[in-house]
Amino acid sequence: MTGAASPGAYRPGYEVAAEQILQLIAELGLQPGDRMPTENELAARMGTSRTVVREAVKILSAIGRVRAHKGRGLYVADDEGMLGSSRWGAFFLPTDLDHVYMLFEFRRVQETEASRLAATRATPAELRTIEAAAETCRQGHLTGQDALFDRGDDDFHLGIAIASHNQFLVAAVREARRLQRQSNIIGMRGTVGGHASEAIDEHTAIYQAIRDGDPDAAALATASHLDNTLKDYRLEIQRRVFGR
């Protein structure tokens, strides 16, 4: 099994191992709740140390892809959301660029529609929640607190989905963002790119369109925001992998 990055790009062993474990789960056809090979078996299969495998398992446990039960072994995570989120995670590889780009494509479809619906259905309380989330993002950016920015970003996009009053969209938005966070953590080692400043203005445009009850403007602003985010993601990948 090989990673998705360029052969010349340095990647920590635990990051490569985490990717390989996910690939192995897919290759073996393991389903949520199935028992996985032991840490020793994984280390032997991947030609690495048990210590590296243990660190990889910690990452996969933190992002909800693997469950480690003391004395019982490792299992494919079986926590399913409204749409059976673990089934999505069963085939999603966070470091496969094709998967990442498809995920952005999927987000564009669901979130533009959520914004369109929110522009006609959002209550005053929901508008305040969306506005507050946008402000949290802004404060996180101004103070250099990435965790605060990320929390505001999650609340902003989920708040719009909630304001659509469509529970299937809420579940889809929540799951797609969870998968993208996995990609950021494993493949990009944290916050991606320098789009935060522009994202603040883009959030404002989305919020204002929803507040003004303009579905077309809300959908257009959301599509533009996600397109710009993907563009920044591509540039960051080029910088990290190819050094330019």
C-alpha positions, 0 to 999 in steps of 0.5 A: 500500500502506498500513500497519496503524496509525492514520493519526495514529500516527507510525511511522518510515519504515523501519518502514513500508517494511518492512511495505510490502515484506512486502505487496509480496512477498505481492501479487506471489506471490513464493515462498521463493528468488524474486528481489525488485525491487532497492532502487532499484525498491522505493524508486520503487514505494513513493515513498521513498528508497533509504536508507529501503529499505536500513534496512527490508531490514536489519530484514527480513534480521535477522528472516529474511524477506529475504536480501540477496546482495551483487552478486546482489540481494534474495531472499525468504528460503528457510530452511525449518524442519521444517514449512516455516517460510518458507511460513508467513512468506510470508503472515504480515504482522507489522503486520496485527493480524488476523494477530497475533491469529490467531497468538496463537490458534494459539499457544494451541492448540499450547502448551496441548497441549504443556504437557498432554503435558509434564506426563506425559512430562517427564524430570527433566532437562527439568524442570530446564531449564524451571525454569532458564528461568523463573528466567532470566526472573525475573532479567531482569525484576528487573534490567531486562534485556529481552534476558535476559527474552526469552531466558528466555521463549523457553527456557521455552516451547520447553523445554515443547514439547521436554518434550512429546516431540513434534517437530511441536509443537517445530517449531510452537512455535519457528516461532510464536514467531519470527513473533511476534518479527517482529511485536514488532520491526516493529510494536511496536519491541521489548518489548511491554507491562507483563505481565512481572511477572505472566508470572513468576508465570504461568510458575511456575504452569505449571512447577509443574503440569508438575512435579506431573504434572497435565495439566489444570492445566498446560493451564489455566495455559498458556491463562491465560498466553497469554490475559493476554499477548494482553490486554496486547498489545491494551492496548499497541496501544491505548496506542501507536496511540490514545494511551490 
